[in-house]
Amino acid sequence: MRKLVEEVAAAGLESLLGENVTLFCLNYIYTGKLIGVNEKFVLLGQAKIVYETGDFSEKQWKDAQPLLTDWYVQTSAIESFGILK
């Protein structure tokens, strides 16, 4: 059975604007408030880079270092995303 994906406005990353998201990327994990999205980049406010996750059932990352400014991540580097913590 084949399922087709229907394109919907404000879906995917756009639907998460204003939320605290986690981006699993090619080399790193980033987390922060999603404050901007376009075709090439997303912009995270209060961004952190996660060096060690720890147990995913925990409320805090084991080692997440704050980035001192808003942070841009290329959409082409994002493997998956969602709201985790």
Number of C-alpha atoms within 10 A of each C-alpha: 2 4 5 5 6 6 8 7 8 10 9 12 17 15 12 19 18 14 15 19 21 23 24 17 17 11 9 13 20 25 26 24 19 24 18 16 19 11 8 11 16 20 18 28 19 16 24 22 18 20 14 13 13 13 10 11 9 11 10 13 16 14 13 17 15 14 15 10 11 15 20 16 16 14 17 11 15 18 12 12 17 15 12 14 14
